[in-house]
């Protein structure tokens, strides 16, 4: 965004230039702070579940940089005239559930009155500068691994439309509540340098930013990409969020769709909440990385590969 100020401060290791998930501030001695903020409107009907999802979503950017969350500040917008404070307590308890799971403290926050409720966190984490993951870290000749199925945006839109089935709802909730901590740790241990989390811009949008920043191309093997149950059926029924359609319009000039049609493109551009990580790993390590993630209870799909280029994505 051109109206945001860039900086040449030498302590800023990661700023605005590459569209990364969080800012990184050098502390010296191989240590750096990771700083991020995120908040969302309700995506499910249960208040505590929404709190857990919003918190997991907020922490995700720290994990996407290879870091560990240290503490967070709650951010709340609440309709005081329409919604009881007891319901807000449930939301905040959900956030605390996730903070405790992540080993992170919540040390404050801020709230405002707002007709539409929102919840999230400003999160500060720490990262070893030798293991920093960034948008610009993909390399030519790597395999691409995705650690959660796609389709969250379609499923949450079906929830709002009152058309979601029980199994699809539970699968989406389970995915959104899962932290990306294990995926991040496995990626760092494998020597990964290029990673991002798949959130509001969808897989195509976030990967598109990565390949441009890294100066490579990506080829996606569409039949190997996992999706949540019923996501395709809902998309075929026209249950697609507006953000997903905007994502596709924004990225489609960067994508060679091959023989794939609108439904596949919309699902690949689907706006995710608390999505997984996508990262590049050396080809001789990818099988072991996938096996380790699966053993630890994390979805691990080898979805494509990188090659020499200037920031294009092709679907095969």
C-alpha positions as CSV (number, residue, x, y, z in Angstrom):
1,X,0.0,0.0,0.0
2,X,1.7,3.2,-1.2
3,X,0.2,5.3,1.5
4,X,2.0,3.3,4.3
5,X,5.4,4.6,5.3
6,X,8.4,2.3,4.6
7,X,11.4,2.6,6.8
8,X,15.2,2.1,6.4
9,X,15.7,1.5,10.1
10,X,18.4,-1.2,10.4
11,X,16.5,-3.0,13.2
12,X,13.6,-3.7,10.9
13,X,14.4,-7.1,9.5
14,X,10.9,-7.6,7.8
15,X,8.7,-4.6,7.1
16,X,6.1,-3.7,4.5
17,X,8.1,-4.3,1.3
18,X,7.4,-8.0,0.7
19,X,3.8,-8.2,2.1
20,X,4.9,-10.6,4.9
21,X,2.6,-11.9,7.6
22,X,4.2,-9.9,10.4
23,X,6.9,-7.3,11.2
24,X,10.2,-8.5,12.6
25,X,12.4,-6.3,14.8
26,X,16.1,-7.2,15.4
27,X,17.1,-7.5,19.1
28,X,20.7,-8.5,18.3
29,X,22.4,-11.7,19.2
30,X,20.3,-13.8,16.9
31,X,17.0,-12.8,18.5
32,X,14.2,-10.8,17.0
33,X,10.6,-9.8,17.9
34,X,7.7,-10.7,15.7
35,X,4.7,-8.4,15.8
36,X,1.3,-8.8,14.2
37,X,-2.4,-8.0,14.7
38,X,-5.6,-9.6,13.4
39,X,-9.3,-9.6,14.2
40,X,-12.4,-11.1,12.6
41,X,-16.1,-10.9,12.7
42,X,-18.0,-14.1,13.9
43,X,-17.6,-17.1,11.6
44,X,-19.6,-19.5,13.7
45,X,-22.6,-19.2,16.0
46,X,-21.0,-20.4,19.3
47,X,-19.2,-17.5,21.1
48,X,-16.4,-19.5,22.8
49,X,-15.7,-21.4,19.5
50,X,-15.5,-18.0,17.7
51,X,-13.0,-16.8,20.4
52,X,-10.8,-19.8,19.9
53,X,-10.9,-19.5,16.1
54,X,-10.1,-15.7,16.2
55,X,-7.2,-16.3,18.6
56,X,-5.7,-19.1,16.5
57,X,-6.0,-16.9,13.5
58,X,-4.2,-14.1,15.3
59,X,-1.3,-16.3,16.4
60,X,-0.9,-17.8,13.0
61,X,1.2,-15.0,11.6
62,X,3.9,-15.5,14.2
63,X,4.1,-19.2,13.4
64,X,4.2,-18.3,9.7
65,X,7.4,-16.4,10.4
66,X,9.0,-19.3,12.3
67,X,8.4,-17.7,15.7
68,X,6.8,-18.5,19.0
69,X,4.1,-16.3,20.5
70,X,5.0,-14.6,23.8
71,X,2.1,-12.4,24.7
72,X,-1.1,-10.9,23.3
73,X,-3.5,-8.0,23.7
74,X,-7.2,-8.6,23.2
75,X,-8.9,-6.4,20.6
76,X,-12.7,-6.3,21.0
77,X,-15.5,-4.5,19.2
78,X,-18.8,-5.2,20.9
79,X,-22.5,-4.2,20.4
80,X,-23.2,-3.2,24.0
81,X,-26.8,-2.3,23.2
82,X,-27.7,-5.7,21.7
83,X,-25.3,-8.3,23.1
84,X,-24.9,-9.3,26.8
85,X,-21.5,-9.0,28.4
86,X,-21.8,-12.7,29.4
87,X,-21.5,-13.6,25.8
88,X,-18.3,-11.5,25.5
89,X,-16.9,-13.4,28.4
90,X,-17.4,-16.6,26.4
91,X,-15.5,-15.1,23.5
92,X,-12.6,-14.0,25.7
93,X,-12.5,-17.4,27.4
94,X,-12.1,-18.9,23.9
95,X,-9.2,-16.7,23.3
96,X,-7.7,-17.6,26.7
97,X,-8.1,-21.3,25.8
98,X,-5.9,-20.9,22.7
99,X,-3.4,-18.7,24.5
100,X,-2.9,-21.3,27.2
101,X,-2.5,-24.0,24.5
102,X,0.2,-21.9,22.8
103,X,2.0,-21.1,26.1
104,X,1.3,-17.4,25.6
105,X,0.2,-14.8,28.1
106,X,-2.6,-12.3,27.5
107,X,-1.5,-9.1,29.2
108,X,-4.2,-6.5,28.3
109,X,-6.3,-5.2,25.5
110,X,-8.8,-2.6,24.3
111,X,-12.5,-2.6,23.5
112,X,-14.8,-0.2,21.6
113,X,-18.6,-0.1,21.0
114,X,-19.4,-1.3,17.5
115,X,-22.7,-2.4,15.9
116,X,-20.8,-5.5,14.4
117,X,-18.8,-7.6,16.9
118,X,-15.2,-8.3,16.2
119,X,-12.5,-10.1,18.1
120,X,-8.8,-10.8,17.7
121,X,-5.4,-10.0,19.2
122,X,-2.2,-8.0,18.7
123,X,0.5,-10.6,19.3
124,X,4.2,-10.3,20.0
125,X,6.4,-13.3,19.5
126,X,10.1,-14.2,19.3
127,X,12.1,-15.8,16.5
128,X,15.7,-16.9,16.0
129,X,17.0,-14.8,13.1
130,X,18.8,-17.9,11.6
131,X,15.4,-19.6,11.3
132,X,13.2,-16.7,10.0
133,X,10.5,-17.7,7.5
134,X,9.5,-15.0,5.0
135,X,7.6,-14.5,1.8
136,X,10.8,-14.0,-0.1
137,X,12.4,-17.3,1.0
138,X,11.2,-19.7,-1.7
139,X,13.9,-21.2,-3.9
140,X,14.0,-22.7,-7.3
141,X,13.4,-26.5,-7.4
142,X,11.5,-26.9,-4.1
143,X,8.4,-28.9,-3.3
144,X,5.4,-26.9,-1.9
145,X,3.6,-28.3,1.1
146,X,0.2,-27.2,2.5
147,X,-0.8,-28.0,6.1
148,X,-4.5,-27.5,6.2
149,X,-7.3,-28.2,3.7
150,X,-8.9,-25.3,1.8
151,X,-12.6,-24.3,1.6
152,X,-13.1,-22.4,4.9
153,X,-14.6,-19.4,3.2
154,X,-17.1,-21.4,1.4
155,X,-18.1,-23.4,4.5
156,X,-18.4,-20.3,6.7
157,X,-20.6,-18.7,4.0
158,X,-22.8,-21.8,4.1
159,X,-23.0,-21.4,7.9
160,X,-24.2,-17.8,7.5
161,X,-26.8,-18.9,4.9
162,X,-28.0,-21.6,7.2
163,X,-27.2,-24.3,4.7
164,X,-24.2,-26.1,6.2
165,X,-24.4,-29.8,7.2
166,X,-23.1,-30.9,10.6
167,X,-20.1,-32.8,9.4
168,X,-18.8,-30.0,7.2
169,X,-19.3,-27.5,10.0
170,X,-17.3,-29.7,12.5
171,X,-14.5,-30.3,10.0
172,X,-14.2,-26.5,9.4
173,X,-14.2,-25.7,13.1
174,X,-11.6,-28.4,13.8
175,X,-9.4,-27.0,11.1
176,X,-9.7,-23.3,12.2
177,X,-9.1,-24.1,15.8
178,X,-5.9,-26.0,15.1
179,X,-2.7,-24.0,15.7
180,X,0.1,-23.8,13.2
181,X,2.7,-24.3,15.8
182,X,3.6,-27.9,14.9
183,X,3.7,-27.1,11.2
184,X,6.0,-24.2,11.9
185,X,8.4,-26.2,14.1
186,X,8.7,-29.0,11.5
187,X,9.3,-26.5,8.7
188,X,12.0,-24.7,10.7
189,X,13.7,-28.0,11.6
190,X,13.7,-29.0,7.9
191,X,15.6,-25.8,7.0
192,X,12.7,-24.1,5.3
193,X,13.2,-20.3,4.6
194,X,10.0,-19.5,2.6
195,X,6.6,-19.8,4.2
196,X,3.3,-18.0,4.7
197,X,-0.1,-18.8,6.2
198,X,-3.1,-19.1,3.9
199,X,-5.7,-16.7,5.1
200,X,-7.8,-13.9,3.6
201,X,-6.2,-13.8,0.1
202,X,-6.6,-17.6,-0.4
203,X,-3.9,-20.0,-1.6
204,X,-3.5,-18.3,-4.9
205,X,-3.2,-14.9,-3.4
206,X,-0.7,-15.7,-0.7
207,X,1.3,-18.0,-2.9
208,X,1.2,-15.3,-5.6
209,X,2.8,-12.8,-3.2
210,X,5.5,-15.4,-2.3
211,X,6.5,-16.3,-5.8
212,X,6.8,-12.6,-6.8
213,X,8.8,-11.7,-3.7
214,X,11.0,-14.8,-4.1
215,X,11.6,-14.4,-7.9
216,X,10.4,-17.9,-8.8
217,X,7.4,-19.6,-10.5
218,X,5.1,-22.2,-8.9
219,X,3.3,-25.1,-10.5
220,X,0.3,-26.4,-8.5
221,X,-0.9,-30.0,-8.9
222,X,-4.6,-29.4,-8.4
223,X,-5.6,-33.0,-7.8
224,X,-3.2,-33.2,-4.8
225,X,-4.7,-30.1,-3.0
226,X,-6.9,-31.1,-0.1
227,X,-10.4,-29.5,0.5
228,X,-12.9,-29.6,3.3
229,X,-15.8,-32.0,2.9
230,X,-18.6,-30.5,0.8
231,X,-16.6,-27.3,-0.1
232,X,-16.8,-28.2,-3.8
233,X,-20.5,-28.9,-3.7
234,X,-21.3,-25.6,-1.9
235,X,-19.2,-23.7,-4.4
236,X,-21.0,-25.4,-7.3
237,X,-24.3,-24.3,-5.6
238,X,-23.1,-20.7,-5.7
239,X,-22.2,-20.5,-2.0
240,X,-19.0,-18.4,-2.4
241,X,-18.0,-15.4,-0.3
242,X,-17.5,-12.1,-2.1
243,X,-13.9,-11.9,-0.8
244,X,-13.1,-15.1,-2.7
245,X,-14.4,-13.7,-5.9
246,X,-12.4,-10.5,-5.3
247,X,-9.3,-12.6,-4.6
248,X,-9.6,-14.4,-7.9
249,X,-10.1,-11.2,-9.8
250,X,-7.0,-9.8,-8.2
251,X,-4.7,-12.7,-8.9
252,X,-6.0,-14.3,-12.1
253,X,-3.6,-12.3,-14.4
254,X,-0.8,-14.0,-12.5
255,X,-2.2,-17.5,-13.0
256,X,-2.1,-19.9,-16.0
257,X,-5.3,-21.9,-15.3
258,X,-4.6,-24.5,-17.9
259,X,-7.7,-26.7,-18.4
260,X,-9.3,-25.8,-15.0
261,X,-12.5,-23.9,-14.8
262,X,-14.1,-21.3,-12.5
263,X,-15.0,-23.7,-9.6
264,X,-11.4,-24.9,-9.2
265,X,-10.1,-21.3,-9.4
266,X,-12.6,-20.1,-6.8
267,X,-11.7,-22.9,-4.4
268,X,-8.0,-22.1,-4.8
269,X,-8.7,-18.4,-4.2
270,X,-11.1,-19.1,-1.4
271,X,-10.6,-16.6,1.5
272,X,-9.5,-18.7,4.5
273,X,-9.8,-18.0,8.3
274,X,-7.1,-19.5,10.4
275,X,-5.7,-21.5,7.4
276,X,-2.6,-23.6,7.3
277,X,0.9,-22.9,6.2
278,X,2.3,-23.3,2.7
279,X,6.1,-23.5,2.4
280,X,8.9,-24.7,0.1
281,X,11.1,-27.6,1.1
282,X,14.0,-29.2,-0.7
283,X,12.8,-32.2,-2.7
284,X,15.0,-34.7,-0.9
285,X,13.3,-33.7,2.4
286,X,9.7,-33.3,1.4
287,X,8.6,-37.0,1.9
288,X,10.1,-37.0,5.4
289,X,8.5,-33.7,6.2
290,X,5.1,-34.8,5.1
291,X,5.4,-38.1,7.0
292,X,6.4,-36.3,10.2
293,X,3.6,-33.8,10.0
294,X,1.0,-36.6,9.4
295,X,2.4,-38.5,12.4
296,X,2.0,-35.3,14.5
297,X,-1.7,-34.9,13.5
298,X,-1.2,-32.2,10.8
299,X,-2.6,-32.4,7.3
300,X,0.4,-32.5,5.0
301,X,-0.1,-32.4,1.2
302,X,2.6,-32.0,-1.4
303,X,0.7,-29.6,-3.7
304,X,3.3,-28.5,-6.3
305,X,6.8,-27.2,-6.9
306,X,8.8,-24.1,-7.6
307,X,10.8,-23.4,-10.7
308,X,12.8,-20.6,-12.3
309,X,10.6,-17.6,-13.2
310,X,9.3,-14.2,-12.2
311,X,6.2,-14.8,-10.1
312,X,3.7,-16.8,-12.1
313,X,1.5,-19.7,-11.0
314,X,0.4,-22.5,-13.3
315,X,-2.2,-25.1,-12.6
316,X,-1.6,-28.7,-13.7
